[in-house]
Amino acid sequence: DVSRLLPSGNPQDVEQAVRNTVAAAAPGGGFCLASSSEIHNAIPVENALIMYRAAHKYGAYPRPRLS
C-alpha cells in the first residue's frame, strides 16, 4: 500500500503485511509481491527495505510454514 502502509507504517506493520500477503497469495506459486508499480519519495527507505527483506524471508519456495 503506497498510500498509507509504506509511507507511514512502522517496520513491524510492513513485515506483517508482507507475511499476510504471502500466506494468502502464494499457495500454488506464480505470485509476484510488489508495492504497486512504484516506491515513491514519501516511502522511507527503511520500509522499502523491510518489504523486500520480508519478501525474501516469507516468499521463498518451498514456502515456510506461516501459521
N, C-alpha and C positions, 0 to 999 in steps of 0.2 A: 504494500500500500504506500505509494509515493506521495499521497496527500496527507496522511496522518501518522501511520506507524513508523515508517522510516525517518521522516523528518523530526518527529518529536517523541517517539517511543524510547524506552530505555533498552539497553542491550539484552536484558533478560526477556523483555517482551518480544524483541525481534527474533531471538533464538527460539522462543516458544512458538511463535507464529510459523517459523520455518518448519519446526518439528511437526506441528499440527498439519501443515500443508502437505508435507511429505507423507505423513501417515494416511491422509485422506486420498491423495492423488497418485501415489507411487505403485500401489499393488498392480501387478501385471506389466509394469515397465512402460517406457515410452513417454514419460512426462518430462517437462522442462520447467525448472524453477527460475522465476525472474521477478524483478520488481514491477515490471510492466514492460516499458520499452526504454527506460532511461534511469539514470541516477543523476538527479539534478543538484544544483548548488545548495539547496536547503537541507539536503540529507547529510548529516555528519559522517565523515569518513569512517568513524568507528562503527556506526550502524551498518554501513555498506559492507565493511569487512566482516562483521558478525554474521550478516546474512550469507555471505559467501562461505565462511568457515562452517557455519551450521549446515549449509547445503552439502558440503563435503562430508561432514560428520554423519548426517542422517540420511543423505540421499544416495549413498554408495550402494552398489549391488554386489553381493547379496545384501539386502536391507537388514539393518539391526532391528531387534525387537524394540518397538516404541511403547508398548503397553506394560 
